[in-house]
């Protein structure tokens, strides 16, 4: 085994491309759950305390008031977000993990978590304009007609945000978005890689779609629990309006403080069911699509022999 030339590796451009395509493919399936999650996170106490609070009621209201296609509001923004955010985060993570692997051994869990956090921060910065468009487009239907922004698609949203509110608005909520992304990716990418490695070591799994499914479900649950408080802060900041020159929130800490004071600790996990229902399958589909594209590329382009 000792006299081998340096094995061929997948080009970084292909890693980035496959990362983005896997996220976009998953989003086509889970966009309705993203919409439900965003709307539930925007529900607060006070005048609208009796507003719908269960996933089923939100879905029913969307279908009744906006039609079935209303569940896919913001899909164009969701796809652009994956094309920017996931392309960068997955490409950066897989490239860094490969470069830090020695003698075929992956780096430690702590190193993988740090790589995931760094990759998430990079992806979040590039994906923030699409993310703010997604939050606003999915939230629009819950507002009275007079208050709706009425973006036609993601590029209309981006153009109007720049025109009406200034280019820097595209990065509003960037700090909590980066914070959320660091938590999500630190948990998701590292726990997926670690779960996959540990499951393989049990001897009950082979590197196939069953392994990818189980590892990604574990990663999805861990990520949901860890990231929800930061996600709800991000969602509310990105959707807030400036009234009389004064923003509703001054930052992520202000959002979390007000939620704890007015709505209780459990509200930091408001929308847990649709969030996990969205993040779980999205994690599963993203990794399964990614792994399948990687396998096909290695088999047909790099001419590697894939052991089943």
Secondary structure as GFF3:
##gff-version 3
##sequence-region A 1 308
A	DSSP	alpha_helix	12	41	.	.	.	ID=ss1
A	DSSP	alpha_helix	55	66	.	.	.	ID=ss2
A	DSSP	three_ten_helix	68	72	.	.	.	ID=ss3
A	DSSP	alpha_helix	75	81	.	.	.	ID=ss4
A	DSSP	pi_helix	82	86	.	.	.	ID=ss5
A	DSSP	alpha_helix	87	100	.	.	.	ID=ss6
A	DSSP	alpha_helix	109	139	.	.	.	ID=ss7
A	DSSP	three_ten_helix	140	142	.	.	.	ID=ss8
A	DSSP	three_ten_helix	145	147	.	.	.	ID=ss9
A	DSSP	alpha_helix	154	165	.	.	.	ID=ss10
A	DSSP	three_ten_helix	167	171	.	.	.	ID=ss11
A	DSSP	alpha_helix	174	202	.	.	.	ID=ss12
A	DSSP	alpha_helix	209	239	.	.	.	ID=ss13
A	DSSP	beta_strand	242	243	.	.	.	ID=ss14
A	DSSP	beta_strand	246	247	.	.	.	ID=ss15
A	DSSP	alpha_helix	252	262	.	.	.	ID=ss16
A	DSSP	three_ten_helix	265	269	.	.	.	ID=ss17
A	DSSP	alpha_helix	272	300	.	.	.	ID=ss18
###
